[in-house]
């Protein structure tokens, strides 16, 4: 999925965005309204997905887009594959990730508290 496609779907409220960065990175910066399922450390990604997906992604048929830092980052691939194995039917990947999003001046959010 391209940045422009993702932004259009986000603007239209047609997609659930999943940040697969470790929680500390998610709290510092993530795409607007994204939920967090950490995909790193890789050995814990399946457990994190199994534990968090039922709460943050209750609709297994919803359009979901996973992303991580950039193209080489594997977090989104691991979490996305796990979601499919858990029965999620519409999972796509924004492979360029948050670095691309930020580089093009698009808005992000932080977790305040």
Backbone as JSON Lines, residues from 0, in Angstrom:
{"i":0,"aa":"X","n":[0.84,-1.17,0.0],"ca":[0.0,0.0,0.0],"c":[0.89,1.24,0.0]}
{"i":1,"aa":"X","n":[0.53,2.21,-0.81],"ca":[1.33,3.42,-0.88],"c":[0.93,4.4,0.22]}
{"i":2,"aa":"X","n":[1.8,5.38,0.46],"ca":[1.52,6.43,1.43],"c":[0.24,7.17,1.07]}
{"i":3,"aa":"X","n":[0.08,7.53,-0.21],"ca":[-1.11,8.27,-0.63],"c":[-2.38,7.45,-0.45]}
{"i":4,"aa":"X","n":[-2.31,6.17,-0.77],"ca":[-3.47,5.29,-0.58],"c":[-3.83,5.2,0.9]}
{"i":5,"aa":"X","n":[-2.82,5.03,1.73],"ca":[-3.07,4.93,3.17],"c":[-3.66,6.22,3.71]}
{"i":6,"aa":"X","n":[-3.09,7.35,3.33],"ca":[-3.62,8.63,3.82],"c":[-5.08,8.81,3.4]}
{"i":7,"aa":"X","n":[-5.4,8.48,2.17],"ca":[-6.78,8.61,1.69],"c":[-7.73,7.73,2.49]}
{"i":8,"aa":"X","n":[-7.32,6.49,2.76],"ca":[-8.17,5.59,3.53],"c":[-8.29,6.04,4.98]}
{"i":9,"aa":"X","n":[-7.2,6.57,5.54],"ca":[-7.26,7.1,6.9],"c":[-8.19,8.31,6.96]}
{"i":10,"aa":"X","n":[-8.05,9.22,6.01],"ca":[-8.89,10.41,5.98],"c":[-10.37,10.06,5.85]}
{"i":11,"aa":"X","n":[-10.66,8.97,5.15],"ca":[-12.05,8.53,4.95],"c":[-12.55,7.65,6.09]}
{"i":12,"aa":"X","n":[-11.67,7.33,7.05],"ca":[-12.07,6.48,8.16],"c":[-12.34,5.04,7.75]}
{"i":13,"aa":"X","n":[-11.62,4.58,6.73],"ca":[-11.88,3.25,6.17],"c":[-10.85,2.2,6.55]}
{"i":14,"aa":"X","n":[-9.97,2.5,7.5],"ca":[-8.9,1.56,7.79],"c":[-8.49,1.67,9.26]}
{"i":15,"aa":"X","n":[-8.07,0.54,9.83],"ca":[-7.46,0.53,11.15],"c":[-5.96,0.39,10.94]}
{"i":16,"aa":"X","n":[-5.2,1.33,11.49],"ca":[-3.75,1.35,11.3],"c":[-3.09,0.76,12.54]}
{"i":17,"aa":"X","n":[-2.14,-0.16,12.3],"ca":[-1.44,-0.83,13.4],"c":[0.05,-0.52,13.32]}
{"i":18,"aa":"X","n":[0.54,0.18,14.33],"ca":[1.96,0.47,14.49],"c":[2.59,-0.75,15.14]}
{"i":19,"aa":"X","n":[3.63,-1.32,14.51],"ca":[4.25,-2.53,15.05],"c":[5.6,-2.27,15.69]}
{"i":20,"aa":"X","n":[5.86,-1.0,16.0],"ca":[7.11,-0.64,16.66],"c":[7.0,-0.99,18.16]}
{"i":21,"aa":"X","n":[8.14,-1.14,18.85],"ca":[8.08,-1.34,20.29],"c":[7.3,-0.2,20.96]}
{"i":22,"aa":"X","n":[6.67,-0.49,22.07],"ca":[5.78,0.45,22.73],"c":[6.42,1.82,22.96]}
{"i":23,"aa":"X","n":[7.68,1.86,23.38],"ca":[8.34,3.14,23.64],"c":[8.41,4.0,22.39]}
{"i":24,"aa":"X","n":[8.65,3.38,21.24],"ca":[8.67,4.13,19.98],"c":[7.27,4.6,19.6]}
{"i":25,"aa":"X","n":[6.3,3.72,19.78],"ca":[4.9,4.07,19.51],"c":[4.49,5.29,20.34]}
{"i":26,"aa":"X","n":[4.85,5.29,21.61],"ca":[4.48,6.39,22.49],"c":[5.12,7.7,22.05]}
{"i":27,"aa":"X","n":[6.32,7.64,21.48],"ca":[7.02,8.85,21.03],"c":[6.41,9.41,19.75]}
{"i":28,"aa":"X","n":[6.0,8.51,18.83],"ca":[5.46,8.99,17.56],"c":[4.83,7.83,16.79]}
{"i":29,"aa":"X","n":[3.6,8.06,16.31],"ca":[2.92,7.08,15.49],"c":[1.95,7.77,14.54]}
{"i":30,"aa":"X","n":[1.48,7.06,13.55],"ca":[0.5,7.61,12.62],"c":[-0.78,7.92,13.39]}
{"i":31,"aa":"X","n":[-1.52,8.93,12.95],"ca":[-2.73,9.34,13.67],"c":[-3.7,8.17,13.9]}
{"i":32,"aa":"X","n":[-4.12,8.05,15.16],"ca":[-5.1,7.06,15.59],"c":[-4.65,5.6,15.45]}
{"i":33,"aa":"X","n":[-3.38,5.38,15.22],"ca":[-2.88,4.01,15.12],"c":[-2.93,3.32,16.48]}
{"i":34,"aa":"X","n":[-3.17,2.01,16.45],"ca":[-3.07,1.18,17.64],"c":[-1.71,0.51,17.61]}
{"i":35,"aa":"X","n":[-1.28,-0.05,18.74],"ca":[0.06,-0.61,18.82],"c":[0.03,-2.1,19.13]}
{"i":36,"aa":"X","n":[0.69,-2.87,18.27],"ca":[1.0,-4.28,18.54],"c":[2.49,-4.42,18.24]}
{"i":37,"aa":"X","n":[3.34,-4.45,19.27],"ca":[4.78,-4.52,19.03],"c":[5.19,-5.78,18.29]}
{"i":38,"aa":"X","n":[6.05,-5.6,17.3],"ca":[6.58,-6.73,16.55],"c":[8.03,-6.99,16.85]}
{"i":39,"aa":"X","n":[8.52,-6.37,17.9],"ca":[9.92,-6.54,18.29],"c":[10.0,-6.55,19.8]}
{"i":40,"aa":"X","n":[10.79,-7.37,20.43],"ca":[11.69,-8.33,19.81],"c":[10.92,-9.4,19.03]}
{"i":41,"aa":"X","n":[11.54,-9.84,17.94],"ca":[10.87,-10.78,17.03],"c":[10.35,-12.02,17.75]}
{"i":42,"aa":"X","n":[11.11,-12.51,18.71],"ca":[10.7,-13.72,19.43],"c":[9.42,-13.53,20.22]}
{"i":43,"aa":"X","n":[9.07,-12.29,20.53],"ca":[7.86,-12.0,21.3],"c":[6.69,-11.51,20.45]}
{"i":44,"aa":"X","n":[6.92,-11.29,19.16],"ca":[5.9,-10.69,18.3],"c":[4.61,-11.51,18.24]}
{"i":45,"aa":"X","n":[4.72,-12.82,18.12],"ca":[3.51,-13.66,18.05],"c":[2.71,-13.56,19.35]}
{"i":46,"aa":"X","n":[3.4,-13.6,20.48],"ca":[2.72,-13.5,21.77],"c":[2.04,-12.14,21.92]}
{"i":47,"aa":"X","n":[2.76,-11.06,21.57],"ca":[2.17,-9.73,21.65],"c":[0.91,-9.65,20.78]}
{"i":48,"aa":"X","n":[1.01,-10.19,19.57],"ca":[-0.13,-10.15,18.64],"c":[-1.29,-10.94,19.2]}
{"i":49,"aa":"X","n":[-1.02,-12.15,19.69],"ca":[-2.08,-13.0,20.25],"c":[-2.77,-12.31,21.43]}
{"i":50,"aa":"X","n":[-1.98,-11.63,22.26],"ca":[-2.54,-10.99,23.46],"c":[-3.3,-9.7,23.14]}
{"i":51,"aa":"X","n":[-2.79,-8.89,22.23],"ca":[-3.35,-7.57,22.0],"c":[-4.41,-7.5,20.91]}
{"i":52,"aa":"X","n":[-4.3,-8.33,19.89],"ca":[-5.22,-8.23,18.75],"c":[-6.69,-8.31,19.13]}
{"i":53,"aa":"X","n":[-7.11,-9.23,20.0],"ca":[-8.54,-9.29,20.31],"c":[-9.1,-7.99,20.9]}
{"i":54,"aa":"X","n":[-8.26,-7.23,21.6],"ca":[-8.69,-5.99,22.21],"c":[-8.62,-4.82,21.24]}
{"i":55,"aa":"X","n":[-7.47,-4.65,20.57],"ca":[-7.29,-3.48,19.71],"c":[-7.85,-3.68,18.3]}
{"i":56,"aa":"X","n":[-8.11,-4.93,17.92],"ca":[-8.66,-5.24,16.6],"c":[-9.8,-6.25,16.74]}
{"i":57,"aa":"X","n":[-10.91,-5.84,17.36],"ca":[-11.98,-6.81,17.61],"c":[-12.67,-7.32,16.34]}
{"i":58,"aa":"X","n":[-12.67,-6.56,15.26],"ca":[-13.34,-6.97,14.02],"c":[-12.32,-7.61,13.08]}
{"i":59,"aa":"X","n":[-12.42,-8.92,12.93],"ca":[-11.45,-9.65,12.1],"c":[-11.65,-9.41,10.6]}
{"i":60,"aa":"X","n":[-12.73,-8.73,10.22],"ca":[-12.97,-8.44,8.81],"c":[-12.64,-6.98,8.46]}
{"i":61,"aa":"X","n":[-12.28,-6.18,9.44],"ca":[-11.97,-4.77,9.19],"c":[-10.72,-4.64,8.32]}
{"i":62,"aa":"X","n":[-10.67,-3.6,7.48],"ca":[-9.44,-3.33,6.74],"c":[-8.35,-2.85,7.7]}
{"i":63,"aa":"X","n":[-7.23,-3.55,7.69],"ca":[-6.12,-3.28,8.6],"c":[-4.86,-3.02,7.78]}
{"i":64,"aa":"X","n":[-4.11,-2.0,8.19],"ca":[-2.8,-1.75,7.58],"c":[-1.76,-1.73,8.68]}
{"i":65,"aa":"X","n":[-0.74,-2.56,8.54],"ca":[0.36,-2.61,9.5],"c":[1.55,-1.84,8.93]}
{"i":66,"aa":"X","n":[2.34,-1.25,9.82],"ca":[3.56,-0.56,9.39],"c":[4.58,-0.62,10.52]}
{"i":67,"aa":"X","n":[5.84,-0.38,10.14],"ca":[6.9,-0.22,11.14],"c":[7.76,0.96,10.73]}
{"i":68,"aa":"X","n":[9.07,0.88,10.9],"ca":[9.92,2.04,10.69],"c":[10.16,2.35,9.21]}
{"i":69,"aa":"X","n":[10.53,1.31,8.44],"ca":[10.96,1.51,7.06],"c":[10.94,0.17,6.34]}
{"i":70,"aa":"X","n":[11.39,0.14,5.09],"ca":[11.34,-1.08,4.29],"c":[12.1,-2.25,4.94]}
{"i":71,"aa":"X","n":[13.34,-2.06,5.44],"ca":[14.06,-3.2,6.02],"c":[13.44,-3.75,7.32]}
{"i":72,"aa":"X","n":[12.64,-2.95,7.99],"ca":[12.05,-3.36,9.27],"c":[11.09,-4.54,9.06]}
{"i":73,"aa":"X","n":[11.23,-5.57,9.86],"ca":[10.42,-6.78,9.71],"c":[9.21,-6.84,10.63]}
{"i":74,"aa":"X","n":[9.07,-5.89,11.55],"ca":[7.99,-5.95,12.54],"c":[6.62,-6.11,11.88]}
{"i":75,"aa":"X","n":[6.34,-5.26,10.89],"ca":[5.0,-5.28,10.3],"c":[4.75,-6.58,9.54]}
{"i":76,"aa":"X","n":[5.78,-7.13,8.93],"ca":[5.63,-8.41,8.23],"c":[5.26,-9.52,9.22]}
{"i":77,"aa":"X","n":[5.94,-9.54,10.36],"ca":[5.7,-10.58,11.36],"c":[4.31,-10.44,11.97]}
{"i":78,"aa":"X","n":[3.95,-9.23,12.39],"ca":[2.64,-9.01,13.0],"c":[1.53,-9.24,11.97]}
{"i":79,"aa":"X","n":[1.72,-8.74,10.76],"ca":[0.71,-8.92,9.72],"c":[0.45,-10.39,9.42]}
{"i":80,"aa":"X","n":[1.52,-11.17,9.31],"ca":[1.37,-12.6,9.06],"c":[0.66,-13.29,10.22]}
{"i":81,"aa":"X","n":[0.98,-12.88,11.42],"ca":[0.33,-13.48,12.59],"c":[-1.16,-13.14,12.61]}
{"i":82,"aa":"X","n":[-1.51,-11.9,12.26],"ca":[-2.92,-11.52,12.21],"c":[-3.67,-12.39,11.21]}
{"i":83,"aa":"X","n":[-3.08,-12.62,10.06],"ca":[-3.72,-13.49,9.05],"c":[-3.9,-14.89,9.62]}
{"i":84,"aa":"X","n":[-2.89,-15.39,10.32],"ca":[-3.01,-16.74,10.89],"c":[-4.07,-16.8,11.99]}
{"i":85,"aa":"X","n":[-4.39,-15.65,12.59],"ca":[-5.43,-15.59,13.62],"c":[-6.82,-15.38,13.02]}
{"i":86,"aa":"X","n":[-6.9,-15.29,11.7],"ca":[-8.21,-15.18,11.05],"c":[-8.6,-13.8,10.58]}
{"i":87,"aa":"X","n":[-7.68,-12.84,10.63],"ca":[-7.97,-11.51,10.09],"c":[-7.91,-11.61,8.57]}
{"i":88,"aa":"X","n":[-8.92,-11.07,7.91],"ca":[-9.1,-11.34,6.48],"c":[-8.68,-10.21,5.55]}
{"i":89,"aa":"X","n":[-8.34,-9.03,6.07],"ca":[-8.03,-7.9,5.2],"c":[-6.84,-7.13,5.76]}
{"i":90,"aa":"X","n":[-5.67,-7.75,5.71],"ca":[-4.45,-7.16,6.29],"c":[-3.5,-6.78,5.16]}
{"i":91,"aa":"X","n":[-3.12,-5.51,5.16],"ca":[-2.16,-5.01,4.17],"c":[-0.99,-4.35,4.91]}
{"i":92,"aa":"X","n":[0.05,-4.02,4.14],"ca":[1.26,-3.47,4.74],"c":[1.65,-2.17,4.04]}
{"i":93,"aa":"X","n":[1.98,-1.17,4.83],"ca":[2.59,0.07,4.35],"c":[4.08,-0.12,4.57]}
{"i":94,"aa":"X","n":[4.76,-0.64,3.57],"ca":[6.13,-1.1,3.74],"c":[7.14,0.01,3.97]}
{"i":95,"aa":"X","n":[6.89,1.24,3.47],"ca":[7.85,2.32,3.65],"c":[7.87,2.84,5.09]}
{"i":96,"aa":"X","n":[6.79,2.67,5.81],"ca":[6.75,2.94,7.24],"c":[6.77,4.4,7.64]}
{"i":97,"aa":"X","n":[6.88,4.58,8.96],"ca":[6.75,5.92,9.53],"c":[7.86,6.87,9.06]}
{"i":98,"aa":"X","n":[9.03,6.35,8.74],"ca":[10.09,7.24,8.25],"c":[9.65,7.94,6.96]}
{"i":99,"aa":"X","n":[9.01,7.21,6.07],"ca":[8.5,7.78,4.82],"c":[7.39,8.78,5.1]}
{"i":100,"aa":"X","n":[6.49,8.42,6.0],"ca":[5.36,9.28,6.37],"c":[5.87,10.64,6.87]}
{"i":101,"aa":"X","n":[6.81,10.59,7.81],"ca":[7.37,11.8,8.41],"c":[8.17,12.61,7.38]}
{"i":102,"aa":"X","n":[8.93,11.91,6.53],"ca":[9.73,12.58,5.51],"c":[8.88,13.4,4.55]}
{"i":103,"aa":"X","n":[7.62,13.03,4.41],"ca":[6.71,13.75,3.52],"c":[5.82,14.74,4.28]}
{"i":104,"aa":"X","n":[6.18,15.03,5.52],"ca":[5.52,16.08,6.28],"c":[4.12,15.76,6.75]}
{"i":105,"aa":"X","n":[3.78,14.49,6.83],"ca":[2.44,14.12,7.26],"c":[2.37,14.07,8.78]}
{"i":106,"aa":"X","n":[1.19,14.27,9.34],"ca":[1.05,14.39,10.8],"c":[1.26,13.06,11.53]}
{"i":107,"aa":"X","n":[1.73,13.2,12.76],"ca":[1.87,12.04,13.65],"c":[1.27,12.42,15.0]}
{"i":108,"aa":"X","n":[1.18,11.43,15.86],"ca":[0.7,11.65,17.22],"c":[1.71,11.07,18.21]}
{"i":109,"aa":"X","n":[1.58,11.51,19.46],"ca":[2.35,10.93,20.55],"c":[1.36,10.49,21.62]}
{"i":110,"aa":"X","n":[1.82,9.65,22.53],"ca":[1.01,9.27,23.68],"c":[1.36,10.22,24.79]}
{"i":111,"aa":"X","n":[0.37,10.94,25.28],"ca":[0.6,11.86,26.37],"c":[0.05,11.26,27.66]}
{"i":112,"aa":"X","n":[0.63,11.59,28.72],"ca":[0.14,11.03,29.96],"c":[0.99,11.45,31.04]}
